[in-house]
Amino acid sequence: MKLEIQSTLIPGTIMDKIKMGNVTGLEFLNKIFYITDGIMLSQIREICGIDGSTLQNWTKRGWVANARSKRYDKNQLARILIINMMRDSMQLDRIAQLLTYVNGRAGDVSDDIIPESELYDYLCRVIDQLVEDELPPDAENVSDLIKRVLTSYEERTAGAAKRLERACGIIIMTYYATLVRQKANSMYDEVFAR
């Protein structure tokens, strides 16, 4: 049995990749923010499938920066998408700690090693390359692709590239754990659907 472990959705969203013109990462975010520099909570719900109380909880806990004038910017949305990519397979406290490891406190760009929109783009580029090359998402393939994709990253502080590489590996493996879990649930439903 060949186990297809990929999604037709843009990572972290409920949006069909093909219907969005096969874009992911920064291209996707740029489409969302083409006309505006901020989106409302209701729009985030439509993009991610996250209910408002969940997002407000994430904000209250400091995992996502507060909206400005009830609007979220590109980096805030990217952070939400990254959290959403992992939340079915990793505890939210661990996700928050991982994002803090990369960029410090949410909403404080002075301690960031990379804007969240660029981080999301790197993650999507690795995922897209795994699919395009038809590679299994094992630790070795993921690590090799991360190194290749991150060659354009310029360190802002010493050791930032290594931190980014480690975090990307964890995020992508967690994302694939979510896809495997979804596939197992789908297989279960097929067996026991009556």
C-alpha positions as CSV (number, residue, x, y, z in Angstrom):
1,M,0.0,0.0,0.0
2,K,1.4,3.3,-1.0
3,L,0.5,6.0,1.5
4,E,-0.1,9.3,-0.1
5,I,0.9,11.9,2.5
6,Q,0.1,15.3,1.0
7,S,-2.7,17.8,1.1
8,T,-4.7,19.6,-1.5
9,L,-4.9,22.5,0.9
10,I,-2.5,25.4,1.3
11,P,-0.6,24.6,4.6
12,G,-2.4,26.0,7.6
13,T,-5.5,26.9,5.7
14,I,-8.8,25.4,4.5
15,M,-8.2,26.8,1.0
16,D,-7.8,24.6,-2.0
17,K,-4.3,25.1,-3.5
18,I,-5.5,24.5,-7.1
19,K,-8.4,27.0,-6.8
20,M,-5.9,29.6,-5.5
21,G,-3.7,29.1,-8.6
22,N,-1.3,26.6,-7.1
23,V,0.3,29.3,-4.9
24,T,1.6,28.8,-1.4
25,G,3.9,30.7,0.9
26,L,4.6,34.3,0.2
27,E,2.7,34.2,-3.1
28,F,-0.4,33.2,-1.2
29,L,0.1,35.8,1.5
30,N,0.7,38.5,-1.2
31,K,-2.6,37.5,-2.9
32,I,-4.5,37.9,0.4
33,F,-2.9,41.3,1.1
34,Y,-2.9,42.6,-2.5
35,I,-5.4,45.3,-1.8
36,T,-5.1,45.8,1.9
37,D,-2.5,45.9,4.6
38,G,-4.7,44.2,7.2
39,I,-7.5,41.6,7.4
40,M,-10.3,41.2,9.9
41,L,-10.9,38.2,12.2
42,S,-13.8,37.1,10.1
43,Q,-11.5,36.8,7.1
44,I,-8.9,34.8,9.1
45,R,-11.7,32.4,10.0
46,E,-12.5,31.9,6.3
47,I,-8.8,31.3,5.5
48,C,-7.9,29.0,8.4
49,G,-11.1,27.6,9.7
50,I,-10.2,28.8,13.2
51,D,-13.1,30.1,15.3
52,G,-12.8,33.6,16.7
53,S,-12.5,32.4,20.4
54,T,-9.5,30.2,19.5
55,L,-7.7,33.1,17.9
56,Q,-8.6,35.5,20.7
57,N,-7.2,32.8,23.2
58,W,-3.9,32.7,21.2
59,T,-3.7,36.4,21.3
60,K,-4.5,36.6,25.0
61,R,-1.7,34.0,25.7
62,G,0.8,36.1,23.7
63,W,1.2,33.5,20.9
64,V,-0.1,36.0,18.3
65,A,0.4,39.7,18.5
66,N,-2.7,41.9,19.1
67,A,-4.6,43.1,16.0
68,R,-4.1,46.8,15.2
69,S,-7.4,48.6,14.6
70,K,-9.0,45.1,14.5
71,R,-6.8,44.1,11.6
72,Y,-4.1,41.5,11.3
73,D,-1.1,42.1,9.1
74,K,0.8,39.6,6.8
75,N,3.2,38.4,9.5
76,Q,0.5,37.9,12.1
77,L,-1.5,35.8,9.5
78,A,1.7,33.8,8.7
79,R,2.2,33.1,12.4
80,I,-1.4,31.9,12.7
81,L,-1.0,29.7,9.7
82,I,2.2,28.1,11.1
83,I,0.4,27.5,14.5
84,N,-2.5,26.0,12.6
85,M,-0.2,23.7,10.6
86,M,1.0,22.0,13.8
87,R,-1.8,22.3,16.3
88,D,-3.4,18.9,15.6
89,S,-0.1,17.1,16.4
90,M,1.7,19.2,18.9
91,Q,0.7,20.9,22.1
92,L,0.0,24.6,21.8
93,D,2.5,25.4,24.6
94,R,5.2,23.6,22.6
95,I,4.3,25.4,19.4
96,A,4.5,28.7,21.2
97,Q,7.9,27.8,22.7
98,L,9.1,26.8,19.2
99,L,8.0,30.1,17.7
100,T,9.6,32.0,20.6
101,Y,12.8,30.0,19.9
102,V,12.7,31.4,16.3
103,N,11.4,34.9,16.9
104,G,11.1,35.8,20.5
105,R,7.9,37.5,21.7
106,A,5.0,37.8,19.3
107,G,4.6,41.4,18.2
108,D,8.2,42.4,19.0
109,V,10.1,42.5,15.8
110,S,13.3,43.6,17.5
111,D,14.1,40.0,18.6
112,D,13.1,38.3,15.3
113,I,15.6,36.4,13.2
114,I,13.1,36.3,10.3
115,P,9.7,37.8,9.5
116,E,7.0,35.2,10.0
117,S,5.8,35.7,6.4
118,E,9.3,34.6,5.2
119,L,9.4,31.7,7.6
120,Y,6.0,30.6,6.2
121,D,7.3,30.9,2.7
122,Y,10.4,28.8,3.5
123,L,8.2,26.1,5.0
124,C,5.8,26.0,2.0
125,R,8.8,25.9,-0.4
126,V,10.1,22.8,1.4
127,I,6.7,21.1,1.4
128,D,6.1,22.0,-2.2
129,Q,9.5,20.6,-3.2
130,L,8.8,17.3,-1.3
131,V,5.6,16.9,-3.3
132,E,7.2,17.9,-6.6
133,D,10.2,15.6,-6.2
134,E,7.8,12.8,-4.9
135,L,10.1,12.4,-1.8
136,P,8.9,10.7,1.3
137,P,8.8,13.3,4.2
138,D,11.5,11.5,6.3
139,A,14.0,13.4,8.4
140,E,16.8,13.1,5.9
141,N,14.8,14.4,2.9
142,V,13.3,17.2,5.0
143,S,16.7,18.2,6.4
144,D,18.3,18.2,2.9
145,L,15.5,20.3,1.4
146,I,15.6,22.8,4.3
147,K,19.3,23.4,3.8
148,R,18.8,23.9,0.1
149,V,15.8,26.3,0.6
150,L,17.5,28.3,3.3
151,T,20.6,29.1,1.2
152,S,19.0,32.5,0.5
153,Y,18.6,33.2,4.2
154,E,20.9,35.9,5.6
155,E,21.7,35.7,9.3
156,R,20.9,38.7,11.4
157,T,22.6,37.3,14.5
158,A,25.2,34.6,15.0
159,G,23.6,31.2,15.1
160,A,20.3,32.3,13.6
161,A,20.6,30.1,10.5
162,K,21.1,27.0,12.6
163,R,18.1,27.9,14.9
164,L,15.9,28.5,11.8
165,E,17.0,25.2,10.3
166,R,16.1,23.3,13.4
167,A,12.8,25.0,13.9
168,C,11.8,24.4,10.2
169,G,12.6,20.7,10.6
170,I,10.3,20.4,13.7
171,I,7.5,22.4,12.0
172,I,7.6,20.4,8.8
173,M,7.7,17.0,10.6
174,T,4.9,18.1,12.8
175,Y,2.9,19.2,9.8
176,Y,3.4,15.8,8.2
177,A,2.4,14.1,11.4
178,T,-0.9,16.0,11.1
179,L,-1.3,14.8,7.5
180,V,-0.6,11.2,8.6
181,R,-3.1,11.5,11.4
182,Q,-5.7,12.9,9.0
183,K,-5.0,10.0,6.6
184,A,-5.4,7.4,9.3
185,N,-8.7,9.0,10.4
186,S,-9.9,9.0,6.8
187,M,-9.0,5.3,6.4
188,Y,-10.7,4.5,9.6
189,D,-13.9,6.3,8.4
190,E,-13.8,4.3,5.2
191,V,-13.6,1.0,7.0
192,F,-16.3,1.8,9.6
193,A,-18.7,4.0,7.5
194,R,-22.0,2.3,7.1
